[in-house]
Amino acid sequence: MVTVTRVSVKSLLSPTKLGTDLVINPYVGCPHACVYCYAADIMRTRRGRCETWGSYLEVKVPRSPIDPAKIFRKSILMSSMTDAYNPYEERSRTTRGILRELLPAQPSLSIITKSALVRRDIDILREFPHACVTFSFSSLDDAFRRRAEPYASSPKDKLAAMEALRCAGIETSVMCAPVFPGITDCTAITDAVSPYVSHIIFDSLNLRRGNAEKILSFVHALRPELKELYSKIFERKEKSYWIMLRAEIKEKCGREGIKNSVFFGHAEERV
């Protein structure tokens, strides 16, 4: 059960270094309850939230409306610490209301989501001068999704939403992340999404101090045969898995003519 409350905030808009001018997080918390979510660790360690991740959701209520003149033609990301299309959004329509409020400013809009619900707002998204919806995939296996991302949309539903957005003329891309070693099939994901995307981003499973034990316990319980591989990668810090996977991805995407960004596997980087 998710406890939903409303919280007053000065503004929905925050500066960011994530590649856009501004970011909007319409909510605090996320009912998708992804076992690996970095936001859960940040909320716990930096903001003192002790509730189980996925059990609470705060709806932000700004004290003043968005001023279109102050953000005219700027770039905006939705979202970095929540999913603007979490299950509660279906009835609250909070994100949809924010999109309508943004329209007069004509910003360049980027959305990152694990939800097929975004297709509901195709009518509004088409009115922006540029909008790109990035769908996050960690696997095409819905059984794994139900364990790792219990309340996110199924891979099948996300693919259908991507097709609908693409047919409506809205740009789509994919974030293949986090990549779970031995579980995430990057080749299969690439094949499945390639008809719809302009770009695929690949990023590794990153273990933070606050979530490492939880994630490793989750993987060991689900796939005990991978325990040695995860020990090699995350405890002994061996890089060979990421280096080889990067080479495979680059070869595959190059052969298929797919634009890609791979944020792991450089021999000189710490992963």
C-alpha positions, 0 to 999 in steps of 0.5 A: 500500500502506498501512502499518498500526501501532498507537499507544498513547494516553492517551485517545481523547477530546479537547475540540473547538470543532467544535460538540460537547463532544468528538471521537474520532479512532480513527486517525491518517492516512486511507487514503481518500487524498483529494487535497484533505484539510486533515488531510494538510497539518496532519499534515505542517506541524504534526506532521512527517509526511513520508509520502505522505498515504494511505500510513500508518494508526495505530490508536489504542490507549487506555491506559484505557477510556472512563469513561461517568460522565465523558461522560454525555449529552455530545455527541461527534463522530467524526471531525475528522482521519480517517475512522472508516469508512476501508477498514481499519475493515472488518476491524479493527472499531475504530470499532464497538468504540468505539461499543459502549464509548460506549453506556452514556454515552448521548451525542449522536453525530455522525459525518462520513464518506465511506464506505458502511461506516457502514451496517454499524453501524446496529444500534448506532447505533439504540441511541444517544439521538441519532445523525446521520451526515453524508456528504461529497460533492464530486461525483456523478461517480464518475470524478472521485471515483476521482481525487480520493478514490480509496479513498472509497465511490462516490456510488452506495454512499453514497446507498444507505447514506443510504437504509438509515440513514434507513429505520432511523430514523437521522438523516442529513445531507450536507456538500457539500464541498469545492466544486470550482469548475466541477466540483462540481454543487451542484444535482445533489447537492441533488436526489440527497440530498434524499429522505434528509437533514435538512440540507445543508452547503456549503463551498468548496474551501480552499487552504492554504499547504501544499496549494495547489500540489498541488490546483491542479496536480490540477485543471489536469491534470484540467480544463485549461479551468478554469485561468483560473477557478481563477486568478480565484478563488484567485490574484486572490481575486475573490468573484463565483463564490462569491457567485453560487453561494451565491445559487443554492444558497439559491434552490434549497434554499428552493424545495425546503424544504431546511435548509442552511448555506452557508459561502461567498459573503458579500460581506464575507468573504474566500474 
